[in-house]
Structure formats: structure tokens, C-alpha cells
Amino acid sequence: EKYTLAESMLWKGTSESMVKVRAQSRLLEIAQSVGTLRTQVQVSEAQRMESIPEVGRLQLSLEGLYSDGLFVELLDRLEAEREKFFVENLRVATSPKKEGLARLEMIAEIYFVIDD
């Protein structure tokens, strides 16, 4: 039963490239849907898990500008995703101007398997 839950959190695709594109597109879509501006998402090369070689890991880096605590809504949306993003690092730099935009930097990881 615990493996079923863990397996449901994995991203799946026909190739590493497809998983990369899907994860990058989804993270960008979620960030933009909560109002993040000038959003950029970069994806690392895939790494294999030593203990479970059929499972791969990708790291995604998100940078953007936001206003009024929208990063909380971003985290809520990521948490609600079926295929999970695991947030490793989150940095929020607020603007000294009252109406200014703040900077958001986030590093997240996903775990994936290739469908046969």
C-alpha cells in the first residue's frame, strides 16, 4: 500500500526528454496561474537513484517576480498536484517599495519512471 502511494507521486513518460518538458511546462503554468511575472524555469539533467535505478530525479529551478504573498498560493498549488514537486529550497526577497514586486527563487525536485 505504501508503494502505491509513492508510485502515484512519480512522474511518468515515454522518455526522459518528455518528462523534462512536461515538468518544466507544468511548473511554468502553475507559477503563471498564481500571478508570477517574468517567470523562468530551468531543468537539470536527469540523475538515477542508486538504491532504485529505474527511478530518475530531475531538479527544477524557478525564478520570477510576484506581489502580495502569492508564493503561498504557489506552494498550495504545487502541493495539490498528483505528480509531486518536492520543494527543496525557497527564497523570497521582498521589495523595499510598498507596491513593488518581490523576487521568488525556488528549487524543486521530481522523481520519475519511464513507461515501457
N, C-alpha and C positions, 0 to 999 in steps of 0.2 A: 504493500500500500504506500509506504513512504517513497518507493521508487517511482510509482505512478505520479505522485505529486511533483517530484523532482523532474521527471521526464516531461511533464506538462509545461514546465518553465523554460525548457530548451527551445531555442530557435531551430527550425528545420528548413532545409533547402536542398536543391539538386546539386549545388556546388558551393564552395567557399565564396566565390565571387557573388553568387546570388544572395547568400546570407548577408554579406557585407552591404550590398546595395539596399536590400530590404531594411536592415537595421539602421543604416545611415538615413534612408528616406523616412522611416518611421519616427526616428528621433527628431529630425528636422520638422516633420509635420506636427508632432506634439508640441515642440517648442514654439513654433509659429502660431499654433492654435491658441496658446495662452498669452499671446501678445509679445513674444520675444522679437526684437528687431535686429537687423544685420546679423542674422544667425549663421554660424558656420559649424559644420560637423566634419570631423576627420576620423578615419578609421585606421587602426593599426593592422599589421599583418597578422594572420591567424597563428595561434600557438596551440599545440596539442597538450592535453593534460597527461602528465606522466602516469598517474595512477589509473586513468581511464582513457586510453589512447583514441577511442572512437569519438570522444568529446573534444571539441575545439573551443577556444576562447578568443574573443575579439575585444579590444579596448576602443571606446569611442570618446572623442573629445568634443565638447560643445562649448562654443563661446557666443555671447550675444549681449544685447542691451535690453533692459526691461524697466518697468516702473511699478511702484506700489506693491511690492511683495509678491509679484506674480510667480516667483520661483517656488513658492509653497504650492500653488496650483500645478506647476510643472511636476513637482515631486509626487503630488497626488495622482496625476495622470499616469506617470511612469509606474507607480505602484499598482495601478488598476490594470495594467497591460497583462494579457495572458502570457505572451512570450516576454520574459522578465529582463529588465535593465537593472543591474546591480550598481548602485551609485557608490563609487569608491572615494570620490573627492568632490567637494562643492565649495566654491569660493564666490562670495558675493561682496562686491565693492560698491558702496553707496556713493551717490553724488553729493558734493557739498551744497549744491543748489537745491532749493526746496522743490522745484518742479523738474529737476534734472533726471536724466536716465542713469540707472546704475548698471554695472557690469556683472555679468554672470559667467563663471567658468565652471564646467563640470566634467568629471571623468567618470564614465560608466563602463561596465563590462557586460558582455552577453556570453552565454555558453550555447553551443550549437552542435548538431549532428547532421551528417549528410544522408539524405534519403537515398535508398538504393532503387 
